[in-house]
Amino acid sequence: MGNLPPGVQGVEIGTKPPTRMSVVTLADGSVSPTQKDKYRVTLVFRHPVQASGFDDEQLKSVNTQGDSGLRVPPGPAVFVAQDPQVEGGELRISLEANEKGKLGRAVAEVTVAGAPLARRVVSVHAGAILARLTFENDAPVVIHWIEVVALSTGHTERGFLYRGEDVKLERWPDWTHHETDFFRNAYAVYREGVNSTNGFWSVLCFIRVIEGVRSYRAGAMRLVKQRDIDVSRPKLELQDDRMIVAPFGEWVGKNLMWIADKLHDEFRVPIAHGVSPDEPMQAADQIGVESRHWLARPVAHQVARTLLRDAREIRDLLGPHPIPELDTATFA
């Protein structure tokens, strides 16, 4: 795959490597995303307990065989699916074992209009196959990275999870005790959102933080007004961030409460129920290169972080003494 160059392309990062965890696409040239060609799509698997992403050093040497948690019979198995987006209407996906006899990767060749469509079509059908295999055998299989090659030109794109840059802690904090129950809960769910390598779960965690903080903040502001405390809060608007791209770039500058409502309507219910209204399945097996949830992640992340910080500052206005109706609140 090679090291991560300055020109790496990705759904969240523009033309620079990401500073935070992100799903990216590494391309070796500029080809129209709608150019019709025959593409070979390879999905490489991993076991869920293995490292999920790549840093700069790991990108220099990448396992191309794959290594899932499912042992399979020798020789490839071919699954056939019907798809009108593919020339000929038929898609054949070959599942291959690695040298250890474990399911390692899936390979398919399709003639479609562009590498993005090839990646999407194959990953959706492969995801459906993996989902059923997981149910039938109770075996874990996760897509590690995806490669798309245009066979006529050799143009290659590889999609994978990039870990981002390390964060440096300049000094240890001077905490002497735990926060109140509410903030302990909020920080825990926020950390889960930051840590998760699943776009669906990460966005849901940030939405849970947003919902909890909005309720807490409303209660805290009522107490502030009852105690006649002078309070002046900054405008809560979505700040520009190079990881926020279309279609969410249009939300930059809008009020965070408006954005919180949009996140609830467009993501909260579909995630909670496992499917979107316009999709027959939630393709959780996809690495998420084109996943709308990965695109929404930096938005939900910023909203959760900003509202949580604001709620903490409002609580400080009320003094250090315990306030049971606020401090013992949880997300339950």
C-alpha angles and dihedrals in degrees: 000000000000128000122306107270127202090255096060112144122217147158093252109022112059109205100333131075112263122259091207135040109295143158108243140180118224111205129185097206146359114273127157109267088225099048110132112234143131108272131194111213120196123188114194117203134212138184112261092239092057121092108287102204145036133243125197094274095047091052089067091067120025129179107242096182098066126213120220130172094255123093111209138189117271118273129034124295119215123212121192124210133177117234125164091206090068121079106255091020094252129105122194118196120191118205112206134195123225124231090276092058094252126128102269111168149343123232130192136167118212136170108222141137103277143345094268091058091046090052093047097046095048096042093050093051092041089049090056090050092048092048092055093043089053091052096044094048104021087230126144118240124167129179108243102183140341131224125195119190125187101220096207095054106017089236107161136199125184124192121200144142112270117202098213128217126324117255119231119219105210096196139355113266119251097233115151100181143011122278120250119286094264096054093042088056093044094050091048094054091043090053090051089054092050094046100044118104090195111093093207096052094040093055091045091053092052090048090052089053091049093050094047094046094048090055093045093046092052090053092047092050091052089056091046090055093044090054091046092235115169106241131176116180126193120244108276103221133148108263123218114264127172089228090062107084139158131347090022097044087086089066094064109115094021124123113273093228090057089049091047089056091049092050090051094049098042102035115011099068097039091049093047092051095042097238139067120236092245099040128075092212141014101241095215090160092069117100087231101239089147097021113138088214092061089050091051093046099086090048094051089043094055094044092050093047095047096047092045092052091047092050090051091053092049090051090053089059089063093060135242098290118107118265105192097195089058107026098051095046117121137184092255 
